[in-house]
Structure formats: C-alpha cells, structure tokens
C-alpha cells in the first residue's frame, strides 16, 4: 500500500508514512489496539477522515487518495 501511495508524484513523504500535498498534511498512518489506521485529508480540506486499513480498507484508501489527487 505504501509503495502505491509513494507512486503519486504530487505527494511528498516527510517521514515514514506521513505524506504532504504541497505544504499541507494529506495522509498519515498510526496504529492502536484496534488495528492500523490512516487519517486522510477530507474532501472539504478542513479535517481528516480516519479509515481502518489493516483489513480490506487498504483498497478503499488507495481509491480515495487517487480521487483526491484528481485521478480516476
């Protein structure tokens, strides 16, 4: 999943699993007792939406990242 996200030229990885779009935080990962999660900048650009990605959520995250970057 990280390799696919790193493939988006518009994103800069500032730390392992921490991605910026231009000068704004765009996506980061974290783990807690419930599993692995990603916080993705919401479509309105104001907040983050949290998604669980350690089960089948990874595909949905990749889809949303591509959409937010203007790719189908």
N, C-alpha and C positions, 0 to 999 in steps of 0.2 A: 504494500500500500504506500509506504513512504517513497519507494522508487518511482511510482506513478505520479505522486504529488511533486516530487523533485523534478519531474519532467516538464512541468509548467514553467516556461521561461519567465513569466511575469512575477513569479514568487521568488523571494529571497529567504533562504533558511538562515536565521540568525543564531540559532542554537539547535541542538538535535530535536527535531520535531516541532520547532517553532518557526512559523512562516509569516512573512510580512508581504503585503501588496503595497508597493510604493512605500510610504512612510507609516502605514497603519498595520497594526497586528491583524492578521487574517485567520490564522488557524494555529492551534496548539493541542498537544496531547497530554493527558495525565491519567494516572491510574489510582484507583481507590479500591476499597474492599469489594465493591460491586463489579469491578472489571476495568477495562480500558475505555477511555472516553476521549472524544475530540470536541473542542469548542471551535466552532466555525462562525465567522462574522455573519450575522443575519443579513438577509436580502435588503433590509432597510438601512444597513450600515451602522446602526446605532448600538446594537447589543450583540451578544454571541448566543448561538443555539448549541446546546450540548447533545451529542449523539454517542450512543454506545457503539463501539466499533470492533469489539473482540468476538462478536458472533457474526451475524450476517449484515451488520451495519456498515461494514467497510465499503461495500459496493455502493450503498446509498451516499456515503460521504464522498466518494470519488465522483459520483454523478453530480452532487451539489457543488463541489469545488469547480468542476468543469462548467456548470451553468453560471456560477458567479463570475467566472472568468470569461464568459461570453462564448463558450464552446458548447456544441451540442452533446 
